[in-house]
């Protein structure tokens, strides 16, 4: 009985450790992206030719840095620019951009920035 209790406590501690590592790496990478830097703890990176949208995959999370070429009508004048925004997802609720996934957040228009 004591051996199974020790195994259970070890497994519980290990799961808590993994969840703590996940949360710490997620918060650090999210902060780096918001500050305009590259994330530190990523396993995979995908860049799309839509203006530079980048998807970062970390330990149980996905960060999408949207950057799509666009144009908007501002005061009756057509202006070129980009739509920008940062979106985060945790496993298993990833946004499948490759299968036509759209931003789930409102993107901001930045005029003349490519």
C-alpha positions as CSV (number, residue, x, y, z in Angstrom):
1,X,0.0,0.0,0.0
2,X,2.8,2.4,0.8
3,X,4.6,1.8,-2.5
4,X,1.5,2.6,-4.5
5,X,0.9,5.8,-2.5
6,X,4.5,6.9,-3.2
7,X,4.0,6.2,-6.9
8,X,0.8,8.2,-6.9
9,X,2.5,11.2,-5.1
10,X,5.4,11.0,-7.5
11,X,3.1,11.1,-10.6
12,X,1.1,13.9,-9.1
13,X,4.2,16.0,-8.4
14,X,5.5,15.2,-12.0
15,X,2.2,16.4,-13.5
16,X,2.3,19.6,-11.4
17,X,5.9,20.2,-12.5
18,X,5.0,19.8,-16.2
19,X,2.0,22.2,-15.8
20,X,4.3,24.7,-14.1
21,X,6.9,24.5,-16.9
22,X,4.1,24.9,-19.4
23,X,2.7,28.0,-17.7
24,X,6.1,29.7,-17.3
25,X,7.2,29.1,-20.9
26,X,3.8,30.2,-22.2
27,X,3.9,33.5,-20.2
28,X,7.5,34.2,-21.2
29,X,6.9,33.6,-24.9
30,X,3.6,35.5,-24.9
31,X,5.4,38.5,-23.3
32,X,8.3,38.3,-25.9
33,X,5.9,38.3,-28.8
34,X,3.9,41.3,-27.4
35,X,7.2,43.2,-27.0
36,X,8.1,42.5,-30.7
37,X,10.8,39.9,-30.0
38,X,11.0,36.3,-31.0
39,X,9.8,33.7,-28.5
40,X,12.4,31.6,-26.6
41,X,10.7,28.3,-25.8
42,X,9.3,27.1,-29.2
43,X,9.5,23.8,-30.9
44,X,8.2,24.7,-34.3
45,X,7.8,27.9,-36.4
46,X,5.7,28.4,-39.5
47,X,5.8,31.6,-41.6
48,X,3.1,32.3,-44.3
49,X,3.4,34.4,-47.4
50,X,0.4,36.5,-46.6
51,X,2.4,39.4,-45.3
52,X,4.4,37.5,-42.7
53,X,1.9,35.7,-40.4
54,X,4.0,33.5,-38.1
55,X,2.8,30.6,-36.0
56,X,4.9,29.5,-33.0
57,X,4.3,26.1,-31.2
58,X,5.5,25.6,-27.7
59,X,5.0,23.1,-24.9
60,X,1.2,22.7,-25.2
61,X,0.4,26.2,-26.7
62,X,0.3,28.0,-30.0
63,X,1.0,31.7,-30.6
64,X,-0.1,33.3,-33.9
65,X,1.4,36.6,-34.8
66,X,-1.0,37.8,-37.6
67,X,0.5,40.1,-40.2
68,X,-1.5,40.1,-43.4
69,X,-1.3,42.5,-46.3
70,X,-4.5,44.4,-46.7
71,X,-6.1,47.7,-47.8
72,X,-8.8,49.8,-46.2
73,X,-10.9,52.7,-47.2
74,X,-9.9,55.6,-44.9
75,X,-11.8,58.9,-45.5
76,X,-12.6,57.9,-49.0
77,X,-9.0,57.0,-49.9
78,X,-7.8,53.5,-50.4
79,X,-4.8,52.9,-48.2
80,X,-2.4,49.9,-48.3
81,X,-1.1,48.4,-45.1
82,X,-1.2,45.3,-42.9
83,X,-3.6,43.8,-40.4
84,X,-1.8,42.9,-37.2
85,X,-2.6,41.1,-34.0
86,X,-1.5,38.3,-31.6
87,X,-3.6,35.3,-30.8
88,X,-2.8,32.5,-28.3
89,X,-4.3,29.0,-28.0
90,X,-3.7,26.2,-25.6
91,X,-3.7,22.5,-26.5
92,X,-5.9,21.0,-27.9
93,X,-7.7,24.2,-29.1
94,X,-5.2,25.3,-31.8
95,X,-6.3,27.5,-34.7
96,X,-5.7,25.6,-38.0
97,X,-4.5,28.3,-40.3
98,X,-3.4,25.8,-42.9
99,X,-7.1,24.6,-43.2
100,X,-8.5,28.1,-43.8
101,X,-8.4,29.2,-40.1
102,X,-9.2,32.9,-39.7
103,X,-8.2,35.2,-36.8
104,X,-10.4,34.8,-33.7
105,X,-9.4,38.3,-32.6
106,X,-10.0,41.8,-34.2
107,X,-6.8,42.7,-36.1
108,X,-5.6,46.3,-36.1
109,X,-4.8,48.1,-39.4
110,X,-1.3,49.6,-39.7
111,X,-1.0,51.9,-42.7
112,X,1.9,51.5,-45.1
113,X,3.7,48.9,-43.0
114,X,4.9,45.8,-44.9
